[in-house]
Amino acid sequence: MTKQDEYRAKAEHCREMAGKVISPLEKEGWLQQATNWLTLSALSDRECRMKAAETNDPTHKKQMEVMAELWETLASRLSKAIR
């Protein structure tokens, strides 16, 4: 499991917890934590892009670019689901 996978799983858990609590304050706290995990994931997306820019291997470069794009898409969808 990559760090991005881990961060997204934690964000999803927080979102699920937000759906289970009754208190608006608790819900807000869980959703904020989910946002924090997604922010960390986005930073990991940027790390993939930086690695892609640094490599001279075209195959590895393409893999890193595709990975970063996939993570951005997933993060965007999770972020919208949280709101």
N, C-alpha and C positions, 0 to 999 in steps of 0.2 A: 504494500500500500504506500503510495507516494504521500508526501506532505500535503499536497493539494487534495488528495482523496480524504485524508484524515481531517483536514480543515472543513471540507464540505460535509463530511459525515457529522462532525460536531455542530455545524450550522443547522443541518437538518434536524438533529436531535433537539436543539434549542427551539427550533420552529415548532416541532411536535409538542414540546413541553409548554410553549406559549398557548397552544390550542387546548391544553388540558387544565390550565389554572383558571381560577374564577376572578381573582383580584386583577383589576386593570394595571395596577402598579407592577405586580409580578409578571403579567403578560408583557408589559413594556420592557422589563428587565431581560426576559428571555429573548425577545426580539432584538434588543440591543446587542446581546451577546451573540446572537446569530449573525448580525451585521458585522461584528468584530471578527468572527471567524471567516466570513466572506472577504473581508478586507485583507486578512492574512493570506487567503487563497489568491486574491488578485495580485498581491506582492509576489507570490510564487509564480503566477503567470508571467509577470515581468521578468522574473529570473530565467524562465524558459526562453523568452525572447532574447535576453542578453546572451545566454549560452549559444543560441542559434547564430547570433551575430559574430560570436567569437570563434566558431568552428570553421575549419577549412573543408570538412567532409560534407559534400552536398547532401548525402542521404541523411546524416545526423542533423544537419541544418533544417531540412524539410520536416523531419520528425519533430524537432523542437518547436518549429513554427505551427505545425498542426496541433500539437499538444497544447500550446498556449492558446490557440484559437478555440479549441474545445473547452478549455477551462473557463475562458471568458464567457462563452455561451452559457455554460452551466451556472456560473456565478450570477450572470444576469437573470436567468430564469428563477433561481432560488431567491434572489433579491426581490424580484417582483412578487413571488409567492408569499414572502414574509410581509409585505405591505398589504 
